[in-house]
Amino acid sequence: MKAMKRKILNIGNMTGIYALLIIFAFVYIYPLTYAALQSFMAAEDIFNPMVHYVPENFTFDNYLVLINRMNFFGSIAYSMFLSGTTGLISALSCGLMGFALSRFEFKLKKLYIGLLIACLIIPPQVLMIPTFLGYSNLGLIGSEISFFLPALLGQGIKAPIFILICYSYFNTIPKSLDEAAQIDGCSPLATFFRMLLPLAMPALVLVFIFSMVWYWNETYLTTLYIGDSANTLNSNIALVLSTMENEALRDPMMARVNLPVKMASVIISIIPLVVFYLFMQKQFVEGIDRTGITGE
């Protein structure tokens, strides 16, 4: 009797787990599936009231419009350069700061960590105007340096989170390794690069992936610091999408006509991130597991 009750309880638990997984999968998969199907719709399907999800006339014209008129491949290449370079710089700078916080004792250390946590609360919009004025005085507006410099100084997008991740990870590495390196004559900087950097690679890869994704999707800062024209070479893919959305809002009828083109742009913008994740999946999962991150 007890075995039967235990079996029924296990079946109930598994049913609940799979039901939740199906719900969560639907929430994430449905928008992507809808966008993919809409991106292949022809003009006849848009105005056909009988067509809702699956197009009757599959076409690649929407993708050809993006490739020919929006400089899409150039935008993707620029997005990869901007987000990838900034992600690498953020990973290195945040790793160094996390290493310093973990290994050195100095005055007001706890206050500094508290300020890092407080930076997570401050809305980024509060700092945009003074930051823009400072960059303008330095002549950095219109240059990628306006993205690279804050990342190098540990002030990039979500940098406090990345510093705390690295700080937490370095705390798990025994300090005896540092002492052994010092006995061999290594300076603290050499200890970081030769001894601890390979061990901290899961955390740094995690920081790199998150930073790259956030910079990939950034539109406002790109418009503010680099440029506001989606037809220039200095336009990331998110800025192109934002420009298309603003143009579509001016005419509701054109917004309906351009819907498949917009959906095609969404799919194209996602593909590089999906390919990147497939290559970095092992390191990403390992970084999540070792740093203890459970969600956004």
C-alpha positions as CSV (number, residue, x, y, z in Angstrom):
1,M,0.0,0.0,0.0
2,K,2.8,2.4,0.9
3,A,4.6,1.5,-2.3
4,M,1.5,2.3,-4.3
5,K,1.1,5.7,-2.5
6,R,4.8,6.5,-3.1
7,K,4.4,5.6,-6.8
8,I,1.3,7.8,-7.2
9,L,3.2,10.6,-5.4
10,N,6.1,10.3,-7.7
11,I,3.9,10.3,-10.8
12,G,2.2,13.4,-9.4
13,N,5.5,15.2,-8.8
14,M,6.8,14.3,-12.3
15,T,3.5,15.4,-13.9
16,G,3.8,18.8,-12.1
17,I,7.5,19.2,-13.1
18,Y,6.8,18.4,-16.8
19,A,3.7,20.7,-16.8
20,L,5.9,23.6,-15.5
21,L,8.6,22.8,-18.1
22,I,6.0,22.7,-20.9
23,I,4.6,26.1,-19.7
24,F,8.0,27.7,-19.5
25,A,9.1,26.2,-22.9
26,F,5.9,27.5,-24.5
27,V,6.5,31.0,-23.1
28,Y,10.0,31.1,-24.7
29,I,9.4,29.1,-27.9
30,Y,6.0,30.5,-29.0
31,P,7.3,34.1,-29.7
32,L,10.3,32.7,-31.7
33,T,8.1,30.3,-33.6
34,Y,5.6,33.1,-34.3
35,A,8.3,35.4,-35.5
36,A,9.9,32.7,-37.7
37,L,6.6,31.9,-39.4
38,Q,5.6,35.5,-39.9
39,S,9.0,36.2,-41.5
40,F,8.2,33.9,-44.4
41,M,4.8,35.5,-45.2
42,A,4.1,37.1,-48.5
43,A,2.0,40.2,-49.1
44,E,-1.0,38.0,-50.0
45,D,-0.9,36.3,-46.6
46,I,-0.7,39.5,-44.6
47,F,-4.1,40.7,-45.9
48,N,-5.7,37.3,-46.0
49,P,-8.0,37.0,-42.9
50,M,-7.8,33.2,-43.1
51,V,-4.1,33.1,-42.6
52,H,-3.0,33.5,-38.9
53,Y,0.2,31.6,-38.2
54,V,1.3,29.3,-41.1
55,P,1.8,31.2,-44.3
56,E,0.3,29.8,-47.5
57,N,2.9,31.4,-49.7
58,F,6.4,30.9,-48.3
59,T,8.8,33.6,-49.5
60,F,12.4,34.7,-48.7
61,D,11.7,38.3,-50.0
62,N,11.6,39.7,-46.5
63,Y,15.1,38.6,-45.8
64,L,16.3,39.9,-49.2
65,V,14.8,43.3,-48.4
66,L,16.9,43.4,-45.2
67,I,20.0,42.3,-46.9
68,N,19.7,44.7,-49.8
69,R,18.3,47.8,-48.2
70,M,19.3,47.8,-44.5
71,N,23.0,47.0,-44.7
72,F,22.2,44.1,-42.4
73,F,25.4,42.1,-42.8
74,G,27.4,45.2,-42.1
75,S,25.3,45.9,-39.0
76,I,25.8,42.3,-37.8
77,A,29.6,42.5,-38.3
78,Y,29.7,45.8,-36.5
79,S,27.6,44.4,-33.6
80,M,29.9,41.5,-33.3
81,F,33.0,43.8,-33.2
82,L,31.5,46.2,-30.8
83,S,29.9,43.7,-28.4
84,G,32.7,41.1,-28.6
85,T,35.5,43.6,-28.0
86,T,33.6,45.3,-25.2
87,G,32.8,41.9,-23.6
88,L,36.4,40.8,-23.7
89,I,37.5,44.1,-22.1
90,S,34.8,43.8,-19.4
91,A,35.8,40.3,-18.6
92,L,39.4,41.2,-18.2
93,S,38.8,44.4,-16.1
94,C,36.1,42.9,-13.9
95,G,38.3,39.8,-13.4
96,L,41.2,42.0,-12.2
97,M,38.9,44.0,-9.9
98,G,37.4,40.8,-8.5
99,F,40.9,39.4,-7.9
100,A,42.0,42.6,-6.1
101,L,38.9,42.6,-3.8
102,S,39.4,38.9,-3.0
103,R,43.1,38.9,-2.4
104,F,44.0,42.3,-0.9
105,E,42.9,44.0,2.4
106,F,42.7,47.8,2.3
107,K,40.8,50.5,4.1
108,L,37.1,50.9,3.3
109,K,37.0,47.7,1.5
110,K,33.6,46.8,2.8
111,L,32.4,50.3,1.9
112,Y,33.6,49.8,-1.7
113,I,31.8,46.4,-1.9
114,G,28.7,48.2,-0.5
115,L,29.0,50.9,-3.2
116,L,29.2,48.2,-5.9
117,I,25.9,46.7,-4.6
118,A,24.4,50.2,-4.4
119,C,25.3,50.8,-8.1
120,L,23.0,48.0,-9.0
121,I,20.1,50.1,-7.6
122,I,20.9,53.4,-9.3
123,P,19.0,53.7,-12.6
124,P,21.4,54.0,-15.6
125,Q,19.3,56.9,-16.9
126,V,20.5,59.1,-14.0
127,L,24.1,58.9,-15.2
128,M,23.5,59.3,-18.9
129,I,23.5,63.1,-19.1
130,P,26.6,63.7,-17.0
131,T,28.4,60.8,-18.8
132,F,27.5,62.2,-22.2
133,L,28.7,65.6,-21.2
134,G,32.0,64.2,-19.9
135,Y,32.5,62.1,-23.1
136,S,31.7,65.2,-25.2
137,N,34.3,67.3,-23.4
138,L,36.9,64.5,-24.0
139,G,35.9,64.3,-27.7
140,L,34.8,60.7,-27.5
141,I,31.3,61.0,-28.9
142,G,31.0,59.2,-32.2
143,S,33.8,56.8,-31.4
144,E,33.8,53.2,-30.1
145,I,36.2,54.4,-27.4
146,S,33.1,55.7,-25.6
147,F,32.2,52.0,-25.1
148,F,35.6,50.6,-24.6
149,L,36.9,53.1,-22.0
150,P,34.1,52.5,-19.4
151,A,34.5,48.7,-19.9
152,L,38.3,49.0,-19.3
153,L,37.7,51.0,-16.1
154,G,35.1,48.6,-14.8
155,Q,32.2,50.9,-15.5
156,G,30.5,49.1,-18.4
157,I,27.0,47.8,-18.6
158,K,26.2,45.7,-15.5
159,A,29.8,45.9,-14.5
160,P,29.0,45.8,-10.7
161,I,27.4,42.4,-11.2
162,F,30.4,41.1,-13.1
163,I,32.8,42.4,-10.5
164,L,30.9,40.7,-7.7
165,I,30.7,37.4,-9.7
166,C,34.5,37.4,-10.1
167,Y,35.0,38.4,-6.5
168,S,32.8,35.5,-5.3
169,Y,34.6,33.1,-7.6
170,F,38.1,34.1,-6.6
171,N,37.1,33.6,-2.9
172,T,36.6,29.9,-3.8
173,I,40.2,29.6,-5.0
174,P,42.7,28.7,-2.1
175,K,45.1,31.5,-1.3
176,S,47.8,28.9,-0.9
177,L,48.2,29.0,-4.7
178,D,49.0,32.7,-4.4
179,E,51.6,32.0,-1.7
180,A,53.2,29.3,-3.8
181,A,53.4,31.7,-6.8
182,Q,55.0,34.4,-4.6
183,I,57.6,31.9,-3.4
184,D,58.5,31.3,-7.0
185,G,58.9,35.1,-7.4
186,C,55.6,36.0,-9.1
187,S,54.2,39.5,-8.5
188,P,50.5,39.8,-7.8
189,L,49.8,40.6,-11.4
190,A,51.9,37.7,-12.7
191,T,50.0,35.5,-10.2
192,F,46.7,36.6,-11.7
193,F,47.7,36.0,-15.3
194,R,49.8,32.8,-14.8
195,M,48.1,31.0,-11.9
196,L,44.6,32.2,-11.3
197,L,43.4,33.3,-14.7
198,P,43.2,29.7,-16.1
199,L,41.3,28.6,-12.9
200,A,38.9,31.5,-13.1
201,M,38.1,31.0,-16.8
202,P,34.5,29.7,-16.2
203,A,33.7,33.0,-14.4
204,L,35.4,35.1,-17.0
205,V,33.6,33.3,-19.8
206,L,30.3,33.8,-18.0
207,V,31.1,37.6,-17.7
208,F,32.1,37.7,-21.4
209,I,28.9,36.0,-22.6
210,F,26.6,38.2,-20.5
211,S,28.4,41.4,-21.3
212,M,28.4,40.6,-25.1
213,V,24.7,39.9,-25.0
214,W,23.8,43.1,-23.2
215,Y,26.0,45.2,-25.5
216,W,24.5,43.3,-28.5
217,N,21.0,44.4,-27.5
218,E,21.9,47.9,-26.5
219,T,20.3,50.7,-28.6
220,Y,20.1,53.8,-26.5
221,L,23.7,54.0,-25.5
222,T,24.8,53.2,-29.1
223,T,22.6,56.1,-30.4
224,L,23.8,58.4,-27.7
225,Y,27.5,57.8,-27.9
226,I,28.2,56.5,-31.4
227,G,25.5,57.5,-33.9
228,D,21.8,57.6,-34.5
229,S,21.6,56.6,-38.2
230,A,20.7,53.1,-39.1
231,N,22.1,53.6,-42.6
232,T,25.7,54.2,-41.4
233,L,28.3,51.6,-40.8
234,N,28.3,52.4,-37.1
235,S,25.0,50.8,-36.4
236,N,24.5,47.7,-34.4
237,I,21.7,45.3,-35.2
238,A,19.5,46.4,-32.3
239,L,19.7,50.0,-33.5
240,V,18.6,48.9,-37.0
241,L,15.6,47.1,-35.4
242,S,14.7,50.2,-33.4
243,T,14.9,52.4,-36.4
244,M,12.6,50.1,-38.4
245,E,10.1,50.1,-35.5
246,N,10.1,53.9,-35.3
247,E,9.5,54.2,-39.1
248,A,6.7,51.7,-38.9
249,L,4.9,53.5,-36.1
250,R,4.4,56.6,-38.4
251,D,2.0,54.7,-40.6
252,P,-0.2,51.9,-39.2
253,M,-0.8,50.5,-42.6
254,M,2.9,50.3,-43.4
255,A,3.5,48.8,-39.9
256,R,1.2,45.9,-41.0
257,V,2.9,45.5,-44.3
258,N,6.4,45.7,-42.8
259,L,5.5,43.1,-40.0
260,P,7.1,40.1,-41.9
261,V,10.2,42.2,-42.6
262,K,10.5,43.1,-38.9
263,M,10.0,39.5,-37.9
264,A,12.8,38.5,-40.4
265,S,15.1,41.1,-38.8
266,V,14.4,39.6,-35.3
267,I,15.3,36.1,-36.5
268,I,18.5,37.4,-38.2
269,S,19.5,39.3,-35.1
270,I,19.0,36.2,-32.9
271,I,20.9,33.7,-35.2
272,P,24.5,35.0,-34.3
273,L,23.8,34.8,-30.6
274,V,22.4,31.3,-31.0
275,V,25.5,30.2,-32.9
276,F,27.7,31.9,-30.4
277,Y,25.9,30.1,-27.5
278,L,26.2,26.7,-29.2
279,F,30.0,27.1,-29.3
280,M,30.2,28.4,-25.8
281,Q,27.5,26.2,-24.2
282,K,29.8,24.0,-22.2
283,Q,31.7,27.0,-20.8
284,F,28.5,28.9,-20.1
285,V,26.9,26.0,-18.1
286,E,30.1,25.4,-16.2
287,G,30.3,29.1,-15.3
288,I,26.7,29.2,-14.1
289,D,27.4,26.1,-12.0
290,R,30.6,27.3,-10.4
291,T,29.6,30.9,-9.8
292,G,26.2,30.0,-8.2
293,I,24.1,32.2,-10.5
294,T,20.5,31.0,-10.5
295,G,18.8,33.6,-12.7
296,E,18.6,37.1,-14.0
